Amino acid sequence: MGEASVDQLAILAEVALAMLLGGLIGWEREAADKPAGLRTHMLVAGAAALLVGLGDTLLLHYRGEMRDLVNTDPIRIMGAVITGVSFLGAGTIFRNHEGTGIQGLTTAAGLLMAATVGIAVALRQHLLAISVTLLILLVLYVVQALERRIACWRRSRQPSSPSTAAMPDTTDEQPQRKRQIDPT
């Protein structure tokens, strides 16, 4: 097997690891029935790893014969990945039906983090990529539970009106948080 084939297999392994880690992030979004779930996060992480891997290949390819003609900057590849993911993330953010808040910010942030995990894998920062994936899962699961408790605590501190006092308790359901949009 030639050197080029070994390099391609190494990039393929990095893309597979990035997709696995992206899938772990996407699993939570899928379970929460969000617009971008398992497959989307896997593809974003894999694409980021592939683009960085191909960028490394381009740098090596042009290092010899066209060194003076080709000016390369590996940071631009990461910038291109972030730009593409930002476009995808923007598609997941929308106003709620009442027009009083927005939804999809966590999903958009998850896509961005999946891309950065893919970049870390492609840069062979495997321990960092795995650790960051675990931190992301911690945020998505543990912090969400904390947010629910805070929401319940806020509701318990508000005086109940006569019209809502007779309503059934729905604290077992996932609370719908409303975030106001700053008009400026």
C-alpha contacts under 8 A as a table, 3 or more apart, distances in Angstrom:
res1	aa1	res2	aa2	distance
1	M	5	S	6.24
1	M	6	V	6.98
2	G	5	S	5.29
2	G	6	V	6.47
3	E	6	V	5.12
3	E	7	D	6.22
4	A	7	D	5.08
4	A	8	Q	6.18
5	S	8	Q	5.02
5	S	9	L	6.17
6	V	9	L	5.08
6	V	10	A	6.16
7	D	10	A	5.04
7	D	11	I	6.31
8	Q	11	I	5.12
8	Q	12	L	6.11
9	L	12	L	4.88
9	L	13	A	6.11
10	A	13	A	5.12
10	A	14	E	6.28
11	I	14	E	5.03
11	I	15	V	6.14
11	I	49	A	7.86
11	I	50	L	6.79
11	I	53	G	5.80
11	I	122	A	7.31
12	L	15	V	5.05
12	L	16	A	6.16
12	L	50	L	7.73
13	A	16	A	5.04
13	A	17	L	6.21
14	E	17	L	5.11
14	E	18	A	6.06
14	E	49	A	6.60
14	E	50	L	7.83
14	E	121	V	5.96
14	E	122	A	5.77
14	E	124	R	7.85
15	V	18	A	5.05
15	V	19	M	6.06
15	V	45	A	7.70
15	V	46	G	4.81
15	V	47	A	7.41
15	V	49	A	5.31
15	V	50	L	5.82
15	V	118	G	7.35
15	V	121	V	7.75
15	V	122	A	7.32
16	A	19	M	5.06
16	A	20	L	6.17
16	A	46	G	6.79
17	L	20	L	5.02
17	L	21	L	6.24
17	L	121	V	7.21
18	A	21	L	5.17
18	A	22	G	5.95
18	A	42	M	7.42
18	A	45	A	5.33
18	A	46	G	5.29
18	A	49	A	6.46
18	A	117	V	6.63
18	A	118	G	4.75
18	A	121	V	5.99
18	A	122	A	7.91
19	M	22	G	4.89
19	M	23	G	5.88
19	M	41	H	7.66
19	M	42	M	4.39
19	M	43	L	6.45
19	M	44	V	7.84
19	M	45	A	5.44
19	M	46	G	4.80
19	M	118	G	7.48
20	L	23	G	5.00
20	L	24	L	6.48
20	L	42	M	6.68
21	L	24	L	5.15
21	L	25	I	6.67
21	L	42	M	7.45
21	L	45	A	7.66
21	L	114	A	7.71
21	L	117	V	7.46
21	L	129	A	7.93
21	L	130	I	7.08
21	L	133	T	6.41
22	G	25	I	5.15
22	G	26	G	6.10
22	G	38	L	7.75
22	G	41	H	5.05
22	G	42	M	4.47
22	G	43	L	7.66
22	G	44	V	7.41
22	G	45	A	5.29
22	G	46	G	7.63
22	G	114	A	5.20
22	G	115	A	7.96
22	G	117	V	7.36
22	G	118	G	7.56
22	G	133	T	7.85
23	G	26	G	4.80
23	G	27	W	5.86
23	G	38	L	5.30
23	G	39	R	6.91
23	G	41	H	5.89
23	G	42	M	4.73
24	L	27	W	5.17
24	L	28	E	7.21
24	L	38	L	7.62
24	L	133	T	7.60
24	L	137	L	7.77
25	I	28	E	5.94
25	I	29	R	7.08
25	I	38	L	7.42
25	I	41	H	6.79
25	I	110	G	7.12
25	I	114	A	7.06
25	I	133	T	6.95
25	I	136	I	7.04
25	I	137	L	6.34
26	G	29	R	5.05
26	G	30	E	5.96
26	G	36	A	7.48
26	G	37	G	4.73
26	G	38	L	3.90
26	G	39	R	7.03
26	G	40	T	7.17
26	G	41	H	5.00
26	G	42	M	6.92
26	G	110	G	7.86
27	W	30	E	5.03
27	W	31	A	6.08
27	W	37	G	6.49
27	W	38	L	5.04
28	E	31	A	5.06
28	E	32	A	6.18
28	E	37	G	7.63
28	E	38	L	7.91
28	E	137	L	7.70
28	E	140	L	7.13
28	E	141	Y	7.68
29	R	32	A	5.04
29	R	33	D	6.26
29	R	34	K	5.38
29	R	35	P	7.97
29	R	36	A	6.81
29	R	37	G	4.96
29	R	38	L	6.98
29	R	107	T	6.94
30	E	33	D	4.97
30	E	34	K	5.90
30	E	36	A	7.23
30	E	37	G	4.23
30	E	38	L	5.60
31	A	34	K	7.74
31	A	37	G	7.99
33	D	37	G	7.46
34	K	37	G	6.20
34	K	104	G	7.66
34	K	107	T	7.10
35	P	92	T	6.33
35	P	104	G	7.70
35	P	107	T	7.56
36	A	39	R	7.78
36	A	40	T	5.60
36	A	41	H	7.04
36	A	92	T	7.11
36	A	107	T	6.49
37	G	40	T	5.54
37	G	41	H	6.18
38	L	41	H	5.50
38	L	42	M	6.19
39	R	42	M	5.07
39	R	43	L	6.07
40	T	43	L	5.17
40	T	44	V	6.10
40	T	111	L	7.97
41	H	44	V	5.13
41	H	45	A	6.14
41	H	110	G	7.74
41	H	111	L	5.94
41	H	114	A	6.08
42	M	45	A	5.35
42	M	46	G	6.05
42	M	114	A	7.68
43	L	46	G	5.03
43	L	47	A	5.86
44	V	47	A	5.14
44	V	48	A	6.17
44	V	85	V	7.32
44	V	111	L	6.83
44	V	114	A	6.42
44	V	115	A	5.62
44	V	118	G	7.75
45	A	48	A	5.22
45	A	49	A	6.33
45	A	114	A	4.94
45	A	115	A	4.55
45	A	116	T	7.35
45	A	117	V	6.43
45	A	118	G	4.35
45	A	119	I	7.59
46	G	49	A	5.15
46	G	50	L	6.07
46	G	115	A	7.82
46	G	118	G	5.98
47	A	50	L	5.01
47	A	51	L	6.01
47	A	115	A	7.73
47	A	118	G	7.44
48	A	51	L	5.25
48	A	52	V	6.27
48	A	78	M	7.93
48	A	81	V	6.04
48	A	115	A	5.37
48	A	116	T	7.39
48	A	118	G	5.06
48	A	119	I	5.48
48	A	122	A	7.90
49	A	52	V	5.30
49	A	53	G	6.01
49	A	115	A	7.82
49	A	118	G	4.48
49	A	119	I	5.04
49	A	120	A	7.68
49	A	121	V	6.39
49	A	122	A	4.71
50	L	53	G	4.96
50	L	54	L	6.00
50	L	122	A	7.21
51	L	54	L	5.10
51	L	55	G	6.06
51	L	77	I	7.04
51	L	81	V	7.59
52	V	55	G	4.87
52	V	56	D	6.29
52	V	74	P	7.98
52	V	77	I	6.41
52	V	78	M	7.14
52	V	119	I	6.38
52	V	122	A	5.94
52	V	123	L	7.47
53	G	56	D	5.15
53	G	57	T	6.34
53	G	122	A	5.72
53	G	123	L	7.80
54	L	57	T	4.88
54	L	58	L	6.16
55	G	58	L	5.04
55	G	59	L	6.26
55	G	74	P	6.73
55	G	77	I	6.77
56	D	59	L	5.11
56	D	60	L	6.34
56	D	74	P	7.67
57	T	60	L	5.18
57	T	61	H	6.07
58	L	61	H	4.94
58	L	62	Y	6.14
59	L	62	Y	5.48
59	L	63	R	5.91
59	L	72	T	6.95
60	L	63	R	5.13
60	L	64	G	7.67
61	H	64	G	6.88
62	Y	65	E	6.19
62	Y	66	M	5.41
62	Y	67	R	5.83
62	Y	70	V	6.94
63	R	66	M	6.68
63	R	67	R	5.11
64	G	67	R	5.60
66	M	69	L	5.23
66	M	70	V	6.11
67	R	70	V	5.74
67	R	71	N	7.63
68	D	71	N	7.41
73	D	76	R	5.71
73	D	77	I	7.65
74	P	77	I	5.49
74	P	78	M	7.15
75	I	78	M	5.28
75	I	79	G	6.33
76	R	79	G	4.85
76	R	80	A	6.11
77	I	80	A	5.07
77	I	81	V	6.28
78	M	81	V	5.01
78	M	82	I	6.18
78	M	119	I	7.40
79	G	82	I	5.11
79	G	83	T	6.10
80	A	83	T	5.04
80	A	84	G	6.21
81	V	84	G	5.22
81	V	85	V	6.15
81	V	115	A	7.30
82	I	85	V	5.09
82	I	86	S	5.93
82	I	112	L	7.06
82	I	115	A	7.38
83	T	86	S	5.07
83	T	87	F	6.39
84	G	87	F	5.20
84	G	88	L	6.55
85	V	88	L	4.99
85	V	89	G	5.98
85	V	111	L	6.72
85	V	112	L	6.10
85	V	115	A	7.20
86	S	89	G	4.88
86	S	90	A	6.01
86	S	108	A	7.65
86	S	112	L	7.09
87	F	90	A	5.24
87	F	91	G	6.63
88	L	91	G	5.26
88	L	92	T	6.93
88	L	108	A	7.57
88	L	111	L	7.96
89	G	92	T	5.27
89	G	93	I	6.85
89	G	105	L	7.99
89	G	107	T	7.25
89	G	108	A	4.12
89	G	109	A	7.27
89	G	111	L	6.52
89	G	112	L	7.47
90	A	93	I	5.41
90	A	108	A	6.83
91	G	94	F	7.66
92	T	103	Q	7.95
92	T	104	G	5.28
92	T	105	L	7.50
92	T	107	T	6.88
92	T	108	A	6.21
93	I	102	I	6.87
93	I	103	Q	5.61
93	I	104	G	4.34
93	I	105	L	5.87
93	I	108	A	7.06
94	F	102	I	5.56
94	F	103	Q	5.52
94	F	104	G	6.54
95	R	98	E	7.90
95	R	99	G	5.65
95	R	100	T	7.36
95	R	101	G	5.75
95	R	102	I	4.23
95	R	103	Q	6.10
96	N	99	G	5.30
96	N	100	T	6.69
96	N	101	G	5.72
96	N	102	I	5.51
96	N	103	Q	6.38
97	H	100	T	7.91
98	E	101	G	7.60
99	G	102	I	7.71
100	T	178	K	6.91
100	T	179	R	7.28
100	T	180	Q	6.06
100	T	181	I	7.45
101	G	178	K	5.09
101	G	179	R	4.61
101	G	180	Q	4.83
101	G	181	I	6.07
102	I	105	L	7.67
102	I	178	K	7.09
102	I	179	R	6.11
102	I	180	Q	7.26
102	I	181	I	7.13
104	G	107	T	5.15
104	G	108	A	6.17
105	L	108	A	5.07
105	L	109	A	6.11
106	T	109	A	5.00
106	T	110	G	5.97
107	T	110	G	4.90
107	T	111	L	6.26
108	A	111	L	5.15
108	A	112	L	6.40
109	A	112	L	5.04
109	A	113	M	6.18
110	G	113	M	5.02
110	G	114	A	6.02
110	G	136	I	7.89
111	L	114	A	5.00
111	L	115	A	6.26
112	L	115	A	5.16
112	L	116	T	6.37
113	M	116	T	4.99
113	M	117	V	6.13
113	M	136	I	7.77
114	A	117	V	5.07
114	A	118	G	6.26
115	A	118	G	4.99
115	A	119	I	6.26
116	T	119	I	4.92
116	T	120	A	6.13
117	V	120	A	5.02
117	V	121	V	6.22
117	V	129	A	5.13
117	V	130	I	7.94
117	V	132	V	7.13
117	V	133	T	7.06
118	G	121	V	5.13
118	G	122	A	6.22
118	G	129	A	7.58
119	I	122	A	5.08
119	I	123	L	6.21
120	A	123	L	5.10
120	A	124	R	6.39
120	A	125	Q	5.14
120	A	126	H	6.83
120	A	128	L	7.00
120	A	129	A	5.53
121	V	124	R	4.97
121	V	125	Q	5.39
121	V	126	H	5.31
121	V	129	A	5.92
122	A	125	Q	7.38
125	Q	128	L	5.38
125	Q	129	A	6.16
126	H	129	A	4.99
126	H	130	I	6.11
127	L	130	I	5.25
127	L	131	S	6.00
128	L	131	S	5.10
128	L	132	V	5.96
129	A	132	V	5.20
129	A	133	T	6.13
130	I	133	T	5.07
130	I	134	L	6.35
131	S	134	L	5.11
131	S	135	L	6.28
132	V	135	L	4.90
132	V	136	I	6.10
133	T	136	I	5.03
133	T	137	L	6.26
134	L	137	L	5.08
134	L	138	L	6.13
135	L	138	L	4.91
135	L	139	V	6.26
136	I	139	V	5.10
136	I	140	L	6.15
137	L	140	L	4.98
137	L	141	Y	5.97
137	L	142	V	7.91
138	L	141	Y	5.43
138	L	142	V	5.30
138	L	143	V	6.92
139	V	142	V	5.68
139	V	143	V	4.96
139	V	144	Q	7.06
140	L	143	V	6.11
140	L	144	Q	5.92
141	Y	144	Q	5.32
141	Y	145	A	6.47
142	V	145	A	5.21
142	V	146	L	6.40
143	V	146	L	4.87
143	V	147	E	6.10
144	Q	147	E	4.96
144	Q	148	R	6.31
145	A	148	R	5.11
145	A	149	R	6.43
146	L	149	R	5.12
146	L	150	I	6.26
147	E	150	I	5.07
147	E	151	A	6.14
148	R	151	A	5.04
148	R	152	C	6.23
148	R	174	Q	7.62
148	R	175	P	6.85
149	R	152	C	5.09
149	R	153	W	6.09
150	I	153	W	4.96
150	I	154	R	6.12
151	A	154	R	5.08
151	A	155	R	6.22
151	A	175	P	7.51
152	C	155	R	5.10
152	C	156	S	6.18
152	C	171	T	7.31
153	W	156	S	5.13
153	W	157	R	6.41
154	R	157	R	5.23
154	R	158	Q	6.56
155	R	158	Q	5.34
156	S	159	P	7.72
160	S	164	T	6.40
160	S	165	A	5.97
161	S	164	T	5.45
161	S	165	A	6.07
162	P	165	A	5.17
162	P	166	A	7.18
163	S	166	A	6.42
163	S	167	M	7.52
164	T	167	M	5.20
170	T	173	E	5.61
171	T	174	Q	7.29
171	T	175	P	7.22
